[in-house]
Amino acid sequence: MAEQQSRETAKPPVPAIFLDKDGVIVDNSMYPEPPMADVLPEALEGLRLIAKSGYKAVVVSNQSWIGKGRLTEDEVEGVFSALREKAAALGLDLDYYYCPHDKKELCACRKPSPALILQAAKDLNIDLSGSFMVGDQTSDILAGERAGVKTILVRTGEAGKDGKHEVVPHIIADDLTHAMKIITGGDQR
């Protein structure tokens, strides 16, 4: 009886927009300087559109600054906290998952591994079949592909020119705002 009641009250999974942080939401053009939480002007409307869309918003990001000893975990958490505050001001509840390892550490969570996406899906009750991964690097697209979500490569940040993986995204968009207009059917091109 209790098991049946818990199944009846369990909320159905919801789709999500998985987002890479650097190059999609924030500017990474100052590399090798650590990125801050300065939202790209072309990403602001995209974040607003996510807030209105009914999709969950989840940042999945490689933060090798920690593994390289260039930033502490507390400093990275501070960047994400500031980003969450900016998103909240736009009406968006933003969750985040990140890999703190340097690529030399050969961990299981660094994109292009789908581990961050899969963990978020488990923790946040996300329907992967209706979800999207928006990224600027080929590792973002490959992680989304491996997780079974639709992939969108944006022309901001690296714009897929990193050449690390041979991938073909489902969609190519100018930026996060354009990606959200495509997802929500508001792209009139």
C-alpha positions in Angstrom: 0.0 0.0 0.0 2.7 2.5 0.9 4.7 1.6 -2.3 1.6 2.3 -4.4 1.0 5.6 -2.7 4.6 6.7 -3.3 4.3 5.9 -7.0 1.0 7.9 -7.2 2.6 10.9 -5.6 5.9 10.7 -7.4 6.3 13.5 -9.9 6.9 12.5 -13.5 10.4 13.3 -14.9 10.8 16.6 -16.6 13.1 17.6 -19.4 16.1 19.7 -19.0 18.4 22.1 -20.8 22.0 21.0 -19.9 24.4 23.9 -20.4 28.1 24.2 -20.6 29.1 27.3 -18.6 32.3 28.7 -20.2 31.6 30.0 -23.8 27.8 29.4 -23.6 26.7 31.4 -20.5 29.9 33.2 -19.5 32.8 34.7 -21.5 35.8 32.4 -21.8 37.8 34.6 -24.2 40.2 35.7 -21.5 41.6 32.2 -21.2 44.0 31.3 -19.5 42.5 33.7 -16.9 39.9 32.0 -14.8 36.3 32.8 -16.0 34.0 34.7 -13.7 30.3 34.9 -13.6 29.9 37.6 -16.2 26.9 36.5 -18.3 27.4 36.9 -22.0 24.9 39.5 -23.3 23.7 37.1 -25.9 23.0 34.5 -23.2 20.7 36.7 -21.0 17.6 36.3 -23.1 18.3 32.6 -23.5 18.3 32.2 -19.7 15.0 34.1 -19.5 13.6 31.8 -22.2 14.6 28.7 -20.2 12.9 30.2 -17.2 9.6 30.5 -19.2 10.0 27.1 -20.9 9.2 24.6 -18.2 12.6 22.9 -18.7 15.0 22.5 -15.8 18.3 24.3 -16.3 21.4 22.4 -15.3 25.0 23.6 -15.9 27.4 20.7 -16.5 31.0 22.0 -16.6 34.6 20.8 -16.6 36.4 23.0 -14.0 40.0 21.8 -14.4 41.1 25.1 -12.7 40.7 23.2 -9.4 42.7 20.1 -10.5 45.4 22.5 -11.9 45.6 24.3 -8.5 44.6 27.6 -10.1 41.4 28.0 -8.2 40.1 26.4 -5.0 36.8 24.5 -4.9 35.4 27.3 -2.8 36.3 29.9 -5.4 34.6 27.8 -8.1 31.6 27.4 -5.9 31.6 31.2 -5.5 31.4 31.7 -9.3 28.6 29.2 -9.5 26.8 30.9 -6.6 27.1 34.3 -8.3 25.8 32.7 -11.6 22.8 31.2 -9.7 22.0 34.6 -8.3 22.1 36.2 -11.7 19.9 33.4 -13.1 17.4 33.8 -10.1 17.1 37.5 -11.0 15.8 36.3 -14.4 13.4 33.9 -12.8 15.5 30.8 -13.4 16.4 28.1 -10.9 19.8 27.0 -12.0 21.4 23.7 -10.8 25.0 22.8 -11.5 27.3 19.9 -11.6 31.0 20.1 -12.4 34.1 18.0 -12.7 37.0 19.4 -10.6 39.7 17.3 -12.2 42.5 18.1 -14.5 42.3 16.2 -17.8 45.5 14.4 -16.8 43.7 12.7 -13.9 41.6 10.5 -16.2 38.5 10.7 -14.0 35.1 9.3 -14.9 33.2 12.6 -14.7 35.0 14.9 -17.1 33.2 15.6 -20.3 33.0 14.0 -22.9 31.9 11.5 -20.3 28.1 11.7 -19.8 28.5 11.2 -16.0 27.6 14.7 -15.0 24.4 14.7 -17.1 23.4 11.2 -15.9 24.0 12.1 -12.2 21.9 15.3 -12.6 19.2 13.3 -14.3 19.1 10.8 -11.4 19.2 13.5 -8.7 16.8 15.9 -10.3 14.3 13.5 -11.9 15.1 14.5 -15.4 13.6 12.9 -18.6 16.7 12.6 -20.8 14.6 11.7 -23.9 13.2 15.2 -24.0 16.3 17.1 -22.9 19.0 19.1 -24.7 22.7 19.7 -24.2 23.9 23.1 -25.3 27.7 23.5 -25.6 30.4 25.3 -27.5 33.0 22.5 -27.5 33.0 19.0 -29.1 33.3 17.4 -25.7 29.9 19.0 -24.7 28.3 17.6 -27.8 29.8 14.1 -27.3 28.8 14.1 -23.6 25.2 14.9 -24.7 25.2 12.3 -27.4 26.5 9.6 -24.9 23.8 10.6 -22.4 21.1 10.2 -25.0 20.0 13.9 -25.2 19.6 16.1 -28.3 22.7 18.3 -28.8 23.1 21.9 -29.8 26.4 23.5 -30.7 26.5 27.2 -30.3 28.7 29.6 -32.3 29.9 31.4 -29.1 33.0 30.5 -27.2 34.9 27.8 -29.0 32.1 27.3 -31.6 33.1 23.7 -32.0 36.5 24.6 -33.4 38.4 22.8 -30.6 38.7 19.8 -32.8 39.0 17.3 -30.0 36.2 15.0 -31.1 34.4 14.2 -34.3 30.8 14.9 -33.6 27.7 16.1 -35.5 25.3 18.1 -33.3 21.6 17.8 -33.9 21.4 21.6 -34.2 23.8 24.5 -34.7 22.7 27.8 -33.2 24.2 31.3 -33.0 24.0 31.5 -29.2 22.0 30.3 -26.2 19.1 32.7 -27.1 18.9 31.3 -30.6 19.1 27.7 -29.3 16.2 28.4 -26.9 14.1 29.9 -29.7 14.7 26.8 -31.8 13.8 24.5 -28.8 10.6 26.5 -28.0 9.6 27.0 -31.6 10.2 30.7 -31.6 12.9 30.7 -34.3 11.4 32.4 -37.3 14.3 31.8 -39.7 
